Amino acid sequence: MPPMTITPPAPLGLSRYQKWVIALLAFLQFTIILDFMVISPLGALLMPALKITPAQFGVVVSSYAFSAGAAGLLTAGFADRFDRKKLLLFFYCGFIVGTLLCGIAGSYQFLLLSRMITGVFAGVIGSVVFAITTDLFAYQLRGRVMGILQTSFGASSVVGIPLGLYLSGRWGWNAPFLLITAISVVVGAIAVRYLRPIDAHLGLHPDRSALHHLLHTVSTPRYLQGFATTGLLSIGGFILMPYMSAFSVHNLGIAFSRLPMVYLVTGACAIIAGPLIGRASDAVGKYLVFCFGCFATIVMVTIYTHLGVTPLSIVILINSLLFIGVTSRMISASAMISTIPQPADRGSYMSISSSIQQISGGIAAAVGGLIVSQTSNGALLHFDVVGYVLVGSTLATLVMMYFISRQIAAPATLSSAAA
């Protein structure tokens, strides 16, 4: 078979197939993100149901992250040696099995093992999706694409989490995982049938062993800078999010039955803001949008973590503004970081980056569990300290991302499969 070539993209828009790929990847990401995010709002039910402490709950969350991190490292040397479609489907099938096991878990130990299995497969999927996005879309369009993909977070809040909370309240905390399993089977079947092979990178790959490829990726100075920034970026979400539902119920005075409303409105704002933020990052500059996201996050986290009993409307407003800030950081940072690896190293780089992200997040979740404690009535103590850690990490990433933004030379890469 003759080698496939890489050609520059059409600068003014997306082809019909590209739009379809974005929709498929966004929905696939929705199932992955929902599986991760649903564990947080279920914490208020899960901890008393399984009779576990906040520290043990932090272990459940971090075990997923550590497993995902280990899987990313193990697959990094091979990530550029396969058609990305086949790699995506293999790990997605494993994710479905792991999620099903979470749905039938009946004890803390079984749930912990199930989350580890899910993390092994889910952690690699994110890096494959990121590599596919970078393969098929030029840098000038990447903010727009990332903005659409990030609506997966909002959609999981608008649709998935409220539905998950309803199902868990009616049939137990396991029910949302069974729902995710059913949806994922459908999404996987569609990907098998309609997604084209994504293998243009195979023609660019040098003839070296998997170990050599891995060592090359982890020893390139430019890549190390990106890895360090990614690791620090991941601390924010993991250290705060797992405890937000318990904080809302026990500290802010929001009834558990009203939590779906918080996630519904917050997610709707994220869905609306995501594409707008993506377009803005392409139009006015990705680092400028990143700065806006950092400052918005700092302000809202500081306010949120110092709240006492608060009206529902104020909680919704603060959560929405916080998610807009976080989304601005994620979209702009993802677009900038995507320029770091060379096409032949993209899969390996993304796998290692995902691994570092998950491991850093796992450490953050575990540390958060050690910082936070509960009173006899369930209220969380020292949640403000968690906020201070997040603010510090955000300020550090602001500086680190500045140096990455100065090195960006907008590459134009598009696989022939995207035409």
N, C-alpha and C positions, 0 to 999 in steps of 0.2 A: 504494500500500500504506500503510495507516495506521501511524503511528509506534508502535514497540514501547515498552512501559513497563518500568520497573524496579520490582520489588516486594520487600518485605522477606522474608527466608527464614523457613522454619519453624525455630524456635529449638531444637527438641529432637532433630533428627536429619537424616539425608540421605535424599533420595528414591532410588528404585531407579535412575533414570537418572543421578543424580549419582554414585552408587557406581560405575556402569559407566564414567562419564567418568574418574573417579579411576583406575580400573584401566587404562583405555586409555592415559591420559597417563603413568602410572607405567611401563607397558611400553614406550611410545615413548621416554620418558626413559632407560630402561634401555639401549636401543640407542645413543642419543647418548652417554651416559656411558661405556658400554663401549668405544665407538670411541675416546673420548679417553683412558680409563684404561688400555686394553690396551697403549698405546704405552710406558707406564712399565715394567711388568714385562718387556716384550720388549726393553728397552734392553740387558740383559745379553747377548742374542743378536744384536740388530740392530747394535750398534756394531762388534763384530768381523766380522760378515757383510758389512757395507758399508764396513768399514775407515774408520770415522769416529771423531772425538774426542768427549769429553764436551761441549765447546763446540759442535760441529756438531750433536750430538744435542739440545742445548738450543735450537738454531736450528730444528730440525724441530718441536719442541714449541711454541716461541714463534711460528713461522710460522702455525700453526693459530690461535693466539690473536689475532695481529695481523689476520689475514684476517677472523676472526669479528668483531673490533672494528670494522673498516672497514665491513663489511656492516651492522652494527647502526646505525652513523651514517647510512649511505646510505638505509636503509629507514625511519628514524625518522619522517620527515615524512609518509610514506604509511601507517604502521602502523595508524592509526585510521580509514582510509578504506575498508577491506575487511572482509568477513566473515572472522573469525579462523580459521574452518575452512579456507577457501580459502588463506589466507596460510600456515597450518601445512602444508597438503599440498604447496604449491608448493616451499617450502624443504626439506621432507622428501624430496621427489623428488631435489632437487639433492644433498642429503646422501648419498642412496643411490648416486648416480653417483660422487661423490667417494670414498666408501668402496671402491667397486669398483675405482677406479683405484689406490688404496693396495694392494689385493689383487694387482694385476698389476705393481706397481712392481718394477724390477730394479736400480735404481741410486739413489744418494743424491739426485741432481738430480730424478729422476722422483718419488721419494717426497716430496721437499720441495714440488714443484708439486702433487702429489695432496693433501697435507695442507692446503695453502692453499685448494684448491678445496673440500675438505670443510669447512674452517673457515668459509668464506663463507656456506655454507648452514646448518651446524649452529649457528653462533653466534646466528642469528636465532631458531631454533626454541625455544631456552630462554626467550627473552623472550615469545614467543607463548604458550607453555605457562603462563608466569607470569601473563600478562594474562588468559588463559582462566580460570585458577584464581581470580583476583581477581574476575572478572566473575560467576562462577557460585556462589561460596561467601562467606558473610558472615564478617566478622572473627572473630566468636565461635567459628566452626568452622575457621578457617583454620590454626591450629596443628595440629589433627588431620589436616587434608588435607595440609599440608606434610610432616607426619611420615610419612604413607603414601607420598607422592611420593619422599621421600628414601630410602625402602627400595630405590630404583633403584640407589643407590650400593652398598648391601650386596649386592643381587642380582647386580650385575656382578662383585663380588668372590667371591661364593659359587659362582655358576654360570659366568659368562662368562670371568673371568680364568683360573681353573684349566683350563677347557676350552680357552681360547685358548693357554695355555702348553703343554698336551698336544698340541694340533694343531701349534703352532709347533715343538715338539720332534720331531714325527713327519714333518711335511711342509714345514717352513720357517716363518719369521716372518710371511710373507704370509697364511698360511692363516686366522688369526682374522678378518681383514678380509673375506674371502670369506664366512665364516660370518655375520658381522654383516650383510652385504649381503643374504643370503638371508632372514634373520629380518626385516629392515627391510621387505622387499617385502611380506611377509605382514601386518605391522603396518599398513603404509600402506593396503593393500587393505581391511582391516577398518575403518580410519578413514573411508575414502571411502564405504563402505557404510552405516555405522551412526551416525557422529557427526552431530548436528544442526547447522544453521547457528548461528553465534554472532555476531549482528549487532545486538544491542540498543544497543550503543554508537554505532551510526551515527545513531540518532535524537537523540543528545545532542551530536553533533559540530558545532561552530560552522562557519560558512561562511568558511573562510580557506584560503589556499594552503598547499601542503606546506612551502614554505620558511618561511612565517609560523608555521606550526604548530611546526616544528622550533625556530625562534628563540624562540618563546614558552616551549617546554619547557626549553631550556637557559638561559634567563634568569630563571626563577622561583626566588627565593632558597630556598624550602623544598625544591625539587627538587635544587638544587645541593648542599645538605647531604646528601641521600640519595645522590647520585652520588659524593661524596667518601668517604662511609662504605663504599659498595659497592666502590670501587676499592681501598681499603685492606684490606677483608675478603678480596679475591681473592688477595692476595699470598701468604698462608700456604700454600694448597694448591699453587699453581704453583711456588713456589720450592723446595719440599721433595719433593713426590711424584714428579717425573720421575726422581729419582736414588735412590729408596728400594730398588728391586730390586738395582741395582748395589752399593749400600751393604750390603744384606743378604748378597749373595753374597761379595763381596770383603773386607768389613770384619768382618761378624758371623760369617762362616764357615758360612752356610747354603747347602747344595748347591742348585743351580738346580732339580733334580728335586723338592726339598722346598718350593719357593716356593708351589706351589698350595695346600699345607696352610696356610701363613701367611694367604693371601688367603681361603681357605675359612672358617677359623674367625673371622677378623676380619670378613668380610662377614656371617656368620651373626649375630654380635653386633650389627652395625649394623642388620640386618633386624629383630631382636627389639627393639632399643632405639628405633628410629625412631618407630614408632607410640606407644610409651610416652612418649617425650620430647615428641611432638606434643600428646598429651593433657595432659601435665603443664604445658606452656606455656600451654594454654588455661585450666587449672585454677588454677595458682599464680602465673602471670604470665610473660609472654614475656621480659621483661628479666632476671628472676631466673634463668630457665633459661639465658639467654645468658651471664650471669656465671659460672654453673657450668661451661658449656662452655669459656669462655675460660681459667679457672683450671686445668681439667683438661688442656686443650691445652698450656698453658705448662709444667706439671709434666712431662707425658709427653714433650713434644718435647725438653726439656732432658735428660731421662734418655736418650732414644733416640739423640740425636746424639752422645752421649759414650760409647756402648757400644763395647767391643772384641768379640773372639770370645765369643759368647753361646750358651747352649743354646737349641734350637728352642722349647721350652716358654716360656721367658722372653721371647723375641722375639714369640711369638704373644700373650702376655699384654699386653705393652707396646703392641703394634700395636692390639690390641682396645680398650684403654683410650684410646689416642690417637684412634681413629676415633669412639668414643663422644663424646669431647670435641668433636671437629670437627663431628659430626652435630648435637650440641646447639646449637652456634653457628649452623649453617646453617639449621636448622628455625626457631628463634626469630627470627633476624635476617630471614629471608625473610618471615615473618608480619608483623613490625613494619614492614619497608620497604614491604610491599604496601599499606599505608594512606596512603603519601605522595601518590601522584598522584590527581588528580580523574578520574572515569570517562571524560570526554571526551579526556583526555591519556594514558590508561593505556598504550595500545599504543606511543605515541611515547616515553613515559618508560621503559618496560621495554626498548625497543630500545636507547635510549641507555645505560641502566644496564647492559645486557648487553654493549654495546660497550666501556664503560669497564672492566667486569669482565674482559673478554677481553684488552684492551690492557694493563691493569695486570698481568694474569697473564702475558702474553707478556714484558713487561719483567722480571717476577720470574724467569721461567724462564731468560731470557737472562742475567740477573745471576747466578742460581744456577750456570749453566754457566761463568761467568767466575770465580766464587769457588772452585768445586770443581775440583780437578785429580786426575790419576791417577798412581800410581806404576807402575813397570814390571810389577808383578804384578797390576795392576788395582785396587788399593785406592784409595779416595777420600780425599783430603786436604782439610782445612778444612771438613768437613761440619758441625762444631760452629758455625762462623760463620754458616752458613745457618740453623741453629737459633736463634741470637741475633737474626737479622733477623726471623724469624717471631714470636719472643716480643715484640719491640718493636712490631711491627705489631698484634699481638693486644691489647696494653695500650692502644694508641692507639684501636682500635675500641671497646674497653670504655667509654672516655670519650665517644666520638662517638655511640655507640648510646644512651647514657644520655639525651642531649638529644633524640634522636628519640623515645624512649619517653615522654618527658614531653609531647610534642606530640600524641600519638595520641588521637584521638577516634574510637572504634570505629564505622566506617561500616557500614551494612547494605545491601549491594548484591547483587542476584541477578537474572540475566537470566531472562526468561521462558522461555528455551530450557532452563533447568535443571529446570523443573517436571516 
